[in-house]
Amino acid sequence: MKKFLIALMLAIFTTIGTLLLPSIAYAQSSQVPQPTPSTPSTPLNKRYPKPKTSKAVYTRYSINTPEGQKALKSLEAAFKILRDNGCEDPSSWYYQGAIHWVPNFSNFQNQNTVCQKYTQAAFDDPQQKAEVEKLIAAWQHCTHFGGEENPPPHSPLTAEYDLHFLPWHRLYIGYLEKIVRKLSGDQNFAIPYWEYTNPNQTTIATDFVTPSSSLYTNLRRSSLNRVDGKVDSIQQQRIEKDKKTAYKSTTFNNAADPNNSNDFTNLIDRSPHGAMHVYIGGDVGQAYNPVWQGASPSNSGLMRDVFTAGFDPIFWVHHSTIDRYWESWTQATKIKATPQDLPLPQELAPLYTFVDENGNLVKFNSPQEIIDAVYNVDYKYDKLDPDSQTLFKQPLRTITGIRTSPTVTVVGAKKNGDSLNELTKITVPLTKSLEATPALPGASLRSESEPNQPNISAKAPLAGGQYVLDVTVSFSKRPIGNYSVYLNLPHAKTVTEIIGDIDNYYIGAANFFDAHSTDGGTKTFAFDVTNELNAQWSELKKGTVEDFDVYFISDNPSQTNDIKVESLTLRNIA
């Protein structure tokens, strides 16, 4: 009997231990992501980790806090090492910047002083070609550009690329963050953010403008790239409004229609993301650019061009800021991307290859692995953006929800062909005159100087629904820069007054940071102008409107672009 009881107890303990082992294994893997091989034969240093936990270990702070200032010092310490390391080392300035994008090696026939291995001569050399191909496979992965620049394994651009903008960049800067943590010795390091949409936080951090700092480059907008340099007031107001517009969106992206411009991904990508890339980079003329091994072909600072943006250390802080906006929107809306939102065709999958702090390749092979990774990060933000919490509680005006059976009426349209210059004005005729609704009896006239005009109520609305202005442009070569777009309904203000009235006249950015083709093409921007139309309408002194003006104002007047406005269409969606 005693032997039987002992045997029974051993069997029970064995069973309990077997049941507990998976839980113990999971608890261990939830602390440090463990590699998951894609095939049993995959070498250990190429196995692909799949994050298992959402526990935040690190905190990303504003650069205006003591913690954020400390993080910048750690970033500076790490970049001293990154800049010293050779370009073939994943823990180097050149390698990490090139993961985002880098000019084609054919631009460097025999000499590349910052990466001698990355030249046409090295590629043509049978003894070096394999090493160059290895670099090519690891670089040029940004979702904003196609793979036409270098030979295979790069693939031509597909519509799915832009859908991955936010997840890809979250993972990209996340792995750089781990490298900085190791190189700097700061075990609590997390990339700080710069809240440049806040009028009280527009000053650039001193670390970026001190010539002796590893975070410095002279290839930025000159008015910003100096001690106490600030984002100018008009730019700050524009990107703040653009950010708030994005927060009102109720979809992450639109895989069924990647060109739809009213989902969160597209809106935040256009501005503040693209607009601030262009603004920070600026026009630097013929200044020497080490990435191009000469002046930039477009006179662009590093940040203004996809080819070179990742080589400016401020890139990482900029993208931490954009990532914070995404996290703020996610927490406010409770909307997360699904695997269906992130299609991963065979030609796109190689883009999700990164390198961790130990030199191990990290690859994500499916939409589900990407989802698991981006929503289970090891960091949090000290504060989410309060604008996201406030705006989402307001009545939403988004194109989301009208895709099933909307009633769309073309209110105004014009085929154009005008080229965009420093300031371009295009008048668009309405298909039917808009007429104001008479005010209630006893309401005062809007203008005593025009007693014969109809009695218009200051709150008399336009026809219900959403108003969307579609602007289609064409270009013969890849454009550079950003155009601020304004809509003027009443013809009652000067251009100067219109530009200064961001709330009622500015409708968004026509940004070309993500223009893909080097051979030209077309691009359509969709602007939700409902608020602006209603605000201007309420101020009308006339009872009838037969057309409206659209202004395009270049943020870089010295930049010459061959961009033509092909058409403008104002739609009412009810």
C-alpha positions as CSV (number, residue, x, y, z in Angstrom):
1,M,0.0,0.0,0.0
2,K,2.8,2.4,0.8
3,K,4.5,1.7,-2.5
4,F,1.2,2.4,-4.3
5,L,0.8,5.8,-2.5
6,I,4.4,6.8,-3.3
7,A,3.9,5.8,-7.0
8,L,0.6,7.7,-7.1
9,M,2.2,10.9,-5.6
10,L,5.1,10.7,-8.1
11,A,2.6,10.5,-11.0
12,I,0.7,13.5,-9.7
13,F,3.8,15.6,-9.3
14,T,5.0,14.6,-12.8
15,T,1.6,15.6,-14.3
16,I,1.6,19.0,-12.5
17,G,5.1,19.7,-13.6
18,T,4.3,18.9,-17.2
19,L,1.3,21.2,-17.1
20,L,3.4,24.0,-15.6
21,L,6.3,23.9,-18.0
22,P,4.6,25.8,-20.8
23,S,3.5,28.5,-18.4
24,I,7.1,28.7,-17.0
25,A,8.4,28.9,-20.6
26,Y,6.0,31.6,-21.5
27,A,6.8,33.6,-18.4
28,Q,10.5,33.5,-19.3
29,S,9.9,34.5,-22.9
30,S,7.6,37.3,-21.8
31,Q,10.6,39.0,-20.1
32,V,13.0,38.8,-23.0
33,P,11.7,38.0,-26.5
34,Q,13.0,34.6,-27.6
35,P,14.0,33.7,-31.1
36,T,11.5,31.7,-33.1
37,P,13.2,30.0,-36.1
38,S,11.4,30.2,-39.5
39,T,12.9,26.8,-40.3
40,P,14.7,24.3,-38.0
41,S,17.9,24.9,-40.1
42,T,18.0,28.6,-39.5
43,P,21.3,29.6,-37.7
44,L,20.8,30.9,-34.1
45,N,22.0,34.4,-35.0
46,K,19.4,34.6,-37.8
47,R,16.4,33.3,-35.9
48,Y,13.4,35.7,-35.7
49,P,12.1,36.8,-32.3
50,K,8.4,37.3,-31.8
51,P,7.5,39.6,-28.9
52,K,5.2,38.1,-26.4
53,T,4.6,40.9,-23.9
54,S,3.2,44.4,-23.7
55,K,5.0,45.2,-20.5
56,A,6.6,48.7,-20.7
57,V,10.1,48.6,-19.3
58,Y,11.3,51.9,-20.7
59,T,9.8,55.4,-20.9
60,R,10.2,57.9,-23.8
61,Y,10.3,61.5,-22.5
62,S,9.9,64.9,-24.0
63,I,13.2,66.6,-24.9
64,N,12.0,69.4,-22.7
65,T,12.2,67.4,-19.5
66,P,15.3,66.5,-17.5
67,E,14.8,62.9,-18.4
68,G,14.6,63.8,-22.1
69,Q,17.7,65.9,-21.8
70,K,19.5,62.9,-20.3
71,A,18.3,60.7,-23.1
72,L,19.7,63.1,-25.7
73,K,23.1,62.9,-24.0
74,S,23.0,59.1,-24.2
75,L,22.0,59.4,-27.8
76,E,25.0,61.7,-28.4
77,A,27.3,59.3,-26.7
78,A,26.1,56.4,-28.9
79,F,26.3,58.4,-32.1
80,K,29.9,59.1,-31.5
81,I,30.5,55.4,-31.7
82,L,28.0,54.9,-34.5
83,R,29.8,57.5,-36.6
84,D,33.2,55.8,-36.0
85,N,32.1,52.3,-36.9
86,G,32.5,51.2,-40.5
87,C,29.5,51.1,-42.8
88,E,29.3,47.3,-43.0
89,D,28.8,47.2,-39.2
90,P,25.1,47.2,-38.3
91,S,26.0,49.3,-35.3
92,S,27.1,52.2,-37.5
93,W,25.6,55.5,-38.5
94,Y,25.8,54.7,-42.2
95,Y,24.3,51.2,-41.9
96,Q,21.4,52.3,-39.8
97,G,20.7,55.3,-42.0
98,A,20.9,53.2,-45.1
99,I,18.3,50.7,-43.8
100,H,15.8,53.6,-44.3
101,W,17.2,54.6,-47.7
102,V,20.4,55.4,-49.5
103,P,21.2,56.6,-53.0
104,N,21.9,53.9,-55.6
105,F,25.6,52.8,-55.6
106,S,25.8,53.7,-59.3
107,N,26.1,57.3,-58.0
108,F,29.5,56.3,-56.7
109,Q,31.6,54.9,-59.5
110,N,34.9,54.3,-57.8
111,Q,34.9,56.3,-54.6
112,N,32.6,56.6,-51.5
113,T,34.5,58.1,-48.6
114,V,31.9,57.1,-46.0
115,C,31.3,53.6,-47.4
116,Q,34.0,52.4,-49.8
117,K,32.3,49.0,-50.2
118,Y,29.2,50.7,-51.6
119,T,30.4,51.7,-55.0
120,Q,29.7,50.6,-58.6
121,A,33.3,49.4,-58.8
122,A,32.9,47.1,-55.8
123,F,29.7,45.8,-57.2
124,D,31.3,45.0,-60.5
125,D,34.3,43.3,-58.8
126,P,33.5,39.5,-58.7
127,Q,35.4,39.2,-55.4
128,Q,33.4,41.9,-53.7
129,K,30.0,41.6,-55.4
130,A,28.5,39.2,-52.8
131,E,29.4,41.6,-50.0
132,V,27.8,44.5,-51.8
133,E,24.7,42.4,-52.5
134,K,24.5,41.6,-48.8
135,L,24.4,45.3,-48.0
136,I,21.8,46.0,-50.7
137,A,19.6,43.3,-49.3
138,A,19.7,45.0,-45.8
139,W,19.2,48.6,-47.0
140,Q,16.6,50.7,-48.7
141,H,13.7,49.3,-46.8
142,C,11.6,52.4,-46.1
143,T,7.9,52.0,-47.0
144,H,7.9,55.4,-48.7
145,F,9.9,54.3,-51.7
146,G,9.9,51.5,-54.3
147,G,12.8,49.2,-55.1
148,E,13.6,50.5,-58.5
149,E,16.9,52.1,-57.3
150,N,19.0,49.0,-56.9
151,P,18.9,45.5,-58.5
152,P,17.2,42.5,-56.9
153,P,16.3,41.5,-54.2
154,H,14.6,44.9,-54.3
155,S,11.2,44.9,-55.9
156,P,9.1,47.6,-57.6
157,L,6.7,49.7,-55.5
158,T,3.3,48.3,-54.9
159,A,0.2,50.0,-53.4
160,E,0.7,48.1,-50.2
161,Y,3.9,49.8,-49.2
162,D,2.3,52.9,-47.7
163,L,0.0,50.9,-45.6
164,H,3.0,49.8,-43.5
165,F,4.3,53.3,-42.8
166,L,3.6,53.3,-39.0
167,P,4.4,49.7,-38.1
168,W,7.6,49.6,-40.1
169,H,8.9,52.8,-38.6
170,R,7.9,51.8,-35.1
171,L,10.0,48.6,-35.4
172,Y,12.9,50.4,-37.2
173,I,13.5,53.0,-34.5
174,G,12.8,50.4,-31.8
175,Y,15.8,48.4,-32.8
176,L,18.0,51.5,-33.1
177,E,16.9,52.3,-29.5
178,K,18.3,48.9,-28.3
179,I,21.6,49.6,-30.1
180,V,21.9,53.0,-28.5
181,R,21.1,51.5,-25.1
182,K,24.0,49.1,-25.5
183,L,26.5,51.6,-27.0
184,S,25.8,54.4,-24.5
185,G,25.7,52.2,-21.4
186,D,22.5,53.9,-20.4
187,Q,20.3,50.9,-19.5
188,N,17.2,53.0,-19.2
189,F,17.6,54.8,-22.5
190,A,14.5,55.4,-24.7
191,I,14.3,57.7,-27.7
192,P,12.9,61.1,-26.6
193,Y,10.3,63.0,-28.6
194,W,9.9,66.6,-29.7
195,E,6.4,68.0,-29.4
196,Y,6.8,70.7,-32.1
197,T,3.1,71.1,-32.6
198,N,3.0,72.7,-29.1
199,P,3.6,76.5,-29.5
200,N,5.6,76.4,-26.3
201,Q,7.9,73.6,-27.4
202,T,9.1,74.6,-30.9
203,T,12.8,75.3,-30.0
204,I,15.2,72.7,-31.3
205,A,17.4,71.0,-28.7
206,T,20.9,72.4,-28.2
207,D,22.5,69.0,-28.7
208,F,21.4,69.0,-32.4
209,V,22.9,72.5,-33.2
210,T,26.2,72.3,-31.4
211,P,28.9,71.6,-34.0
212,S,31.0,69.5,-31.7
213,S,28.0,67.2,-31.0
214,S,27.7,63.9,-32.8
215,L,24.0,64.8,-33.3
216,Y,24.9,67.9,-35.4
217,T,24.7,68.3,-39.1
218,N,24.9,71.5,-41.1
219,L,22.4,70.0,-43.6
220,R,19.3,71.4,-42.1
221,R,17.1,74.5,-42.5
222,S,19.4,77.4,-41.5
223,S,16.8,79.3,-39.5
224,L,16.1,76.3,-37.4
225,N,19.6,74.8,-37.1
226,R,21.1,77.3,-34.6
227,V,21.0,77.9,-30.8
228,D,17.4,78.8,-29.9
229,G,16.2,78.0,-33.4
230,K,12.5,77.5,-33.5
231,V,9.8,76.1,-35.8
232,D,8.2,79.3,-37.1
233,S,4.7,80.2,-35.9
234,I,2.9,79.6,-39.2
235,Q,4.4,76.1,-39.6
236,Q,3.6,75.2,-36.0
237,Q,0.0,76.2,-36.5
238,R,-0.3,74.2,-39.7
239,I,1.1,71.0,-38.4
240,E,-0.9,71.3,-35.2
241,K,-4.1,71.6,-37.2
242,D,-3.0,68.7,-39.5
243,K,-2.3,66.5,-36.4
244,K,-5.8,67.3,-35.0
245,T,-7.4,66.4,-38.3
246,A,-5.7,63.0,-38.2
247,Y,-6.9,62.4,-34.7
248,K,-10.5,62.6,-35.9
249,S,-10.1,59.6,-38.2
250,T,-11.8,56.4,-37.3
251,T,-9.7,54.0,-39.5
252,F,-6.1,52.9,-39.2
253,N,-5.7,52.6,-43.0
254,N,-7.6,51.4,-46.0
255,A,-6.1,48.3,-47.6
256,A,-9.0,48.1,-50.0
257,D,-8.2,51.6,-51.3
258,P,-4.6,52.5,-50.4
259,N,-5.0,55.9,-52.1
260,N,-7.7,57.0,-49.7
261,S,-6.4,60.0,-47.9
262,N,-8.7,60.2,-44.9
263,D,-7.5,57.4,-42.7
264,F,-5.1,58.0,-39.8
265,T,-2.1,56.5,-41.5
266,N,-2.3,58.7,-44.6
267,L,-3.2,61.9,-42.7
268,I,-0.4,61.7,-40.1
269,D,2.0,60.6,-42.8
270,R,1.3,63.6,-44.9
271,S,1.6,66.0,-42.0
272,P,3.1,66.5,-39.4
273,H,5.3,63.6,-40.6
274,G,6.1,64.6,-44.2
275,A,5.7,68.3,-43.6
276,M,8.3,68.3,-40.8
277,H,10.7,66.2,-42.8
278,V,10.7,68.8,-45.5
279,Y,10.7,71.7,-43.0
280,I,13.7,70.4,-40.9
281,G,15.7,69.5,-44.0
282,G,15.1,72.7,-45.8
283,D,17.1,74.0,-48.8
284,V,20.8,73.9,-48.2
285,G,22.0,74.9,-51.7
286,Q,25.2,73.3,-52.9
287,A,26.5,72.4,-49.5
288,Y,28.5,69.2,-49.4
289,N,26.5,66.1,-48.5
290,P,28.6,63.1,-47.5
291,V,25.8,60.6,-48.3
292,W,25.7,62.0,-51.9
293,Q,29.4,62.5,-52.0
294,G,28.7,66.0,-53.2
295,A,25.8,68.5,-53.3
296,S,22.3,67.0,-53.1
297,P,20.8,66.9,-56.6
298,S,17.8,68.7,-55.2
299,N,19.7,71.0,-52.8
300,S,17.9,69.2,-50.0
301,G,19.0,69.0,-46.4
302,L,19.2,65.4,-45.1
303,M,15.7,65.2,-43.7
304,R,14.0,66.6,-46.8
305,D,14.8,63.7,-49.0
306,V,13.9,60.0,-48.4
307,F,17.3,59.0,-49.8
308,T,19.1,60.7,-46.9
309,A,16.6,61.3,-44.1
310,G,17.8,58.4,-41.9
311,F,21.3,59.9,-41.8
312,D,20.3,62.9,-39.7
313,P,20.3,62.0,-36.0
314,I,17.2,64.2,-35.5
315,F,15.3,61.6,-37.7
316,W,15.0,59.3,-34.7
317,V,13.5,61.9,-32.4
318,H,11.1,63.0,-35.2
319,H,9.9,59.5,-35.6
320,S,9.5,59.0,-31.9
321,T,7.2,62.0,-32.0
322,I,5.1,60.5,-34.9
323,D,5.0,57.2,-33.0
324,R,3.7,59.0,-29.9
325,Y,0.9,60.5,-32.0
326,W,0.0,57.0,-33.2
327,E,0.0,55.6,-29.7
328,S,-2.1,58.6,-28.5
329,W,-4.7,58.0,-31.3
330,T,-4.7,54.2,-30.5
331,Q,-5.4,54.8,-26.8
332,A,-8.1,57.4,-27.6
333,T,-10.0,55.5,-30.2
334,K,-9.2,51.9,-29.1
335,I,-8.6,51.1,-32.8
336,K,-5.8,48.8,-33.7
337,A,-4.6,47.5,-37.0
338,T,-5.5,44.0,-38.0
339,P,-3.6,41.5,-40.2
340,Q,-6.0,42.5,-43.0
341,D,-4.9,46.1,-42.8
342,L,-1.3,45.0,-43.4
343,P,-1.1,42.8,-46.5
344,L,2.4,41.4,-46.9
345,P,3.0,40.2,-50.5
346,Q,6.2,38.3,-51.2
347,E,7.9,41.3,-52.6
348,L,7.2,43.4,-49.5
349,A,8.2,40.9,-46.8
350,P,12.0,41.5,-47.0
351,L,11.4,45.1,-45.8
352,Y,10.7,43.8,-42.3
353,T,14.3,42.8,-41.6
354,F,16.2,44.6,-38.9
355,V,19.3,44.1,-36.8
356,D,19.3,44.0,-33.0
357,E,21.9,45.3,-30.6
358,N,23.8,42.0,-30.7
359,G,24.0,41.9,-34.5
360,N,21.3,39.3,-34.9
361,L,18.9,39.5,-37.9
362,V,15.3,40.1,-36.9
363,K,12.6,39.4,-39.4
364,F,8.8,39.4,-39.3
365,N,7.3,37.1,-41.8
366,S,3.6,37.7,-41.6
367,P,1.0,40.4,-40.9
368,Q,0.2,38.7,-37.5
369,E,3.8,38.7,-36.5
370,I,4.0,42.5,-37.3
371,I,0.8,43.1,-35.3
372,D,2.1,41.1,-32.3
373,A,5.3,43.2,-32.4
374,V,4.0,46.7,-32.8
375,Y,1.3,46.3,-30.1
376,N,3.6,44.6,-27.6
377,V,6.5,47.0,-27.3
378,D,8.8,47.4,-24.3
379,Y,8.3,51.2,-23.9
380,K,5.7,53.8,-23.1
381,Y,5.5,57.6,-23.3
382,D,5.7,59.8,-20.3
383,K,2.5,61.5,-21.4
384,L,0.1,60.9,-24.3
385,D,-0.9,63.8,-26.4
386,P,-4.0,65.4,-24.7
387,D,-5.2,66.7,-28.1
388,S,-6.0,63.1,-29.1
389,Q,-8.2,62.6,-26.0
390,T,-10.1,65.8,-26.5
391,L,-10.7,65.6,-30.2
392,F,-12.0,62.1,-30.5
393,K,-14.8,63.0,-28.1
394,Q,-16.1,65.6,-30.6
395,P,-18.5,64.7,-33.4
396,L,-16.5,63.0,-36.1
397,R,-16.3,64.1,-39.7
398,T,-14.4,61.4,-41.5
399,I,-14.8,59.6,-44.8
400,T,-15.0,56.4,-42.8
401,G,-18.5,54.9,-42.7
402,I,-19.6,56.3,-46.1
403,R,-17.9,53.6,-48.2
404,T,-20.9,51.3,-48.3
405,S,-23.6,53.5,-50.0
406,P,-22.7,57.2,-49.9
407,T,-24.5,59.8,-51.8
408,V,-21.8,61.8,-53.6
409,T,-22.5,65.0,-55.4
410,V,-19.9,67.0,-57.3
411,V,-20.2,70.5,-56.1
412,G,-17.4,72.1,-58.1
413,A,-14.8,70.9,-60.6
414,K,-12.1,72.2,-62.8
415,K,-9.5,70.6,-65.1
416,N,-6.5,72.7,-65.0
417,G,-2.9,72.1,-66.1
418,D,-1.4,75.1,-64.2
419,S,2.1,74.6,-62.9
420,L,2.7,75.1,-59.1
421,N,5.0,78.0,-58.4
422,E,5.9,79.9,-55.2
423,L,2.2,81.1,-55.0
424,T,-0.4,79.6,-57.3
425,K,-4.1,80.6,-57.2
426,I,-6.7,78.5,-59.0
427,T,-10.4,79.5,-59.2
428,V,-12.8,76.6,-59.3
429,P,-16.4,77.1,-60.6
430,L,-19.3,75.5,-58.7
431,T,-21.6,73.3,-60.7
432,K,-24.5,75.0,-58.9
433,S,-24.4,78.3,-57.0
434,L,-24.5,77.9,-53.2
435,E,-27.1,80.0,-51.5
436,A,-27.3,80.9,-47.9
437,T,-30.4,80.2,-45.8
438,P,-32.2,83.4,-44.6
439,A,-31.9,84.2,-40.9
440,L,-34.8,83.9,-38.5
441,P,-37.0,87.0,-38.3
442,G,-35.5,89.7,-36.2
443,A,-31.9,88.7,-36.8
444,S,-29.6,91.6,-37.6
445,L,-28.0,92.1,-41.0
446,R,-24.4,90.8,-41.4
447,S,-23.4,94.1,-42.9
448,E,-25.1,97.5,-42.6
449,S,-23.1,98.7,-45.6
450,E,-25.0,96.3,-47.9
451,P,-28.7,96.6,-46.8
452,N,-29.9,95.1,-50.1
453,Q,-28.2,91.8,-49.5
454,P,-30.2,88.9,-48.1
455,N,-30.5,88.6,-44.3
456,I,-27.9,85.9,-43.6
457,S,-27.6,84.2,-40.3
458,A,-24.0,83.9,-38.9
459,K,-24.9,80.3,-38.2
460,A,-26.7,79.4,-41.4
461,P,-25.2,76.1,-42.5
462,L,-24.4,74.7,-45.9
463,A,-26.1,71.6,-47.1
464,G,-25.4,68.8,-44.7
465,G,-22.7,66.1,-45.1
466,Q,-19.0,66.2,-45.6
467,Y,-17.2,68.3,-48.2
468,V,-14.0,66.8,-49.7
469,L,-11.7,68.6,-52.1
470,D,-9.7,66.2,-54.4
471,V,-6.5,67.7,-55.9
472,T,-4.7,65.6,-58.6
473,V,-1.3,66.7,-59.6
474,S,1.2,65.3,-62.1
475,F,5.0,65.6,-62.3
476,S,7.6,64.5,-64.9
477,K,10.3,63.8,-62.3
478,R,10.3,63.1,-58.5
479,P,9.2,66.3,-56.8
480,I,10.7,67.7,-53.6
481,G,9.1,69.8,-51.0
482,N,5.7,70.8,-49.5
483,Y,2.9,73.1,-50.5
484,S,0.5,74.5,-48.0
485,V,-3.0,74.5,-49.4
486,Y,-5.7,77.1,-48.6
487,L,-9.3,77.4,-49.6
488,N,-11.1,80.8,-49.9
489,L,-14.8,80.8,-50.4
490,P,-16.0,84.4,-49.8
491,H,-13.2,86.3,-51.8
492,A,-13.2,88.8,-48.9
493,K,-9.7,88.6,-47.7
494,T,-6.2,89.4,-49.0
495,V,-3.7,86.6,-49.6
496,T,-1.8,87.7,-46.5
497,E,-4.9,87.5,-44.4
498,I,-5.8,84.1,-45.8
499,I,-2.3,82.7,-45.1
500,G,-2.4,84.0,-41.5
501,D,-5.8,82.5,-40.8
502,I,-4.9,78.9,-40.2
503,D,-8.1,77.9,-38.5
504,N,-10.5,79.0,-41.3
505,Y,-8.6,78.9,-44.5
506,Y,-5.7,76.4,-44.3
507,I,-6.9,72.9,-45.4
508,G,-3.7,70.8,-45.3
509,A,-0.4,69.9,-46.9
510,A,0.4,68.7,-50.4
511,N,3.6,67.0,-49.4
512,F,5.9,65.2,-51.7
513,F,8.3,63.6,-49.2
514,D,6.7,60.2,-50.1
515,A,6.5,60.7,-53.9
516,H,7.8,57.4,-55.2
517,S,8.7,57.5,-58.8
518,T,11.9,59.1,-60.1
519,D,10.4,59.1,-63.6
520,G,7.3,61.1,-62.7
521,G,3.7,60.2,-62.2
522,T,0.5,61.5,-60.5
523,K,-0.7,61.9,-57.0
524,T,-4.1,62.8,-55.5
525,F,-4.6,64.6,-52.3
526,A,-8.0,64.6,-50.5
527,F,-8.8,67.3,-48.1
528,D,-11.8,67.3,-45.8
529,V,-12.8,71.0,-46.0
530,T,-16.2,70.8,-44.2
531,N,-15.1,72.9,-41.2
532,E,-13.5,75.5,-43.4
533,L,-16.4,75.9,-45.8
534,N,-18.9,76.2,-42.9
535,A,-16.7,78.7,-41.1
536,Q,-16.3,80.9,-44.1
537,W,-19.9,80.4,-45.1
538,S,-21.1,81.8,-41.8
539,E,-19.1,85.0,-42.4
540,L,-20.5,85.6,-45.9
541,K,-22.1,89.0,-46.6
542,K,-23.4,87.8,-50.0
543,G,-26.2,85.3,-50.3
544,T,-24.8,83.5,-53.4
545,V,-21.4,81.9,-54.2
546,E,-20.5,80.8,-57.7
547,D,-16.9,79.7,-57.3
548,F,-14.0,79.4,-54.8
549,D,-10.2,79.8,-54.8
550,V,-7.6,77.3,-54.0
551,Y,-4.1,78.6,-53.1
552,F,-0.9,76.6,-53.2
553,I,2.0,78.1,-51.3
554,S,5.5,76.6,-51.6
555,D,7.3,76.2,-48.3
556,N,10.6,76.2,-50.2
557,P,10.3,79.0,-52.8
558,S,13.8,78.5,-54.2
559,Q,12.9,74.8,-55.1
560,T,11.9,74.4,-58.8
561,N,9.4,71.5,-59.4
562,D,7.7,70.5,-62.6
563,I,4.3,69.9,-60.9
564,K,1.0,70.6,-62.6
565,V,-2.4,70.7,-61.1
566,E,-4.5,68.4,-63.4
567,S,-7.8,68.7,-61.7
568,L,-9.7,69.9,-58.6
569,T,-13.0,68.4,-57.5
570,L,-15.2,69.4,-54.6
571,R,-17.5,66.6,-53.5
572,N,-20.4,66.6,-51.0
573,I,-20.8,63.3,-49.3
574,A,-24.0,62.7,-47.5
